[in-house]
Amino acid sequence: MERSGEAEEEYTADHGRVLSWKIGNVRLCATWPEGNLFDRIVRDAARDASLPHEPLPEGIRHRRRGVYGFYFDYLRGEFSVHPD
């Protein structure tokens, strides 16, 4: 982990308050994320780490294990399994 240097402001509110800080590959969300802020922070972190990012609707979770994708719908109490 990089420890030298100063953290940079990644996201700020319209009034100037820092919402998220970044230093190297570490991010700190300095507020309770509202709207799509959390998704933006995760998307940027995944991109910087060369990881896939899959935005999902509310209540949907996707897990991969081997060649299978497991989809969980926590709002409806349903799940499905598909080859990925």
N, C-alpha and C positions, 0 to 999 in steps of 0.2 A: 504494500500500500504506500502510495506517495504521501510524504508527510512534510515536505518543504513547501514554502510559498504560503500565500494567503488564499482563503476561500473566496470564491467569486459569487456575486449575486446571480442566480440563475433566473428566477422569476421574481418580479416585484408587483405590488398592487399599484393602482392608478395614483394613490396618494404617497407612494414612495416606500411603503413598508416592505421589507424583504420577506418573501414567502418561501423561498427555497435557496439554499446555498449549495455550492459545488466546489469540491477540491479533489483533483485527480478523478478516481472512479467512485468517490463517496459523495452522496447527496444527503442533505438534511432538510426535511420539510419543517419549516419553522412556524407552521400554523395548522389549524384543522382544515384540511383541503376541502374546498367547496367547488361545485361545478365540475369542470373537467381537469382541474389542476392535478389531482392525483394521477389521472391517466396520462397527462403530459409528462410528469416527472418519470413515471415508469417507462413510458415510450422512449424518452430520451436516454434513460439509463440502459435500457435494452439495446437501443441503437449503438450507444457508445461501447457496449460490451459485445457487439456483433451477435446478439441473441434475437431470435424471432419475437415479435410482439403481435399478439392477437387480441384486438379489442373485442370484447364480448358484451352482449346485452346484460342488463341487470339480472342477477340471480343465476346466470349461467356460468359454469366452471368447466374447464377442459383439462384433462390430464392425459399424458401419453405414457404408455408402458409397452416397450417393444414395438410391435407393428400395429398396436391398437390405440385408438383414441376413445377415452371415456368422457362422455358429456353428462353433466349433472345440472338439472334445472331445480334449484332450491325453492323457487317460487311455486312450482307446480308439484314438486315431490316426484319428479320423473328422472330417469337416466336412460342412456343408450350407449352402445358400444359399436364402434366402426373401425375397420382397418384404415389406418392413416396412409 
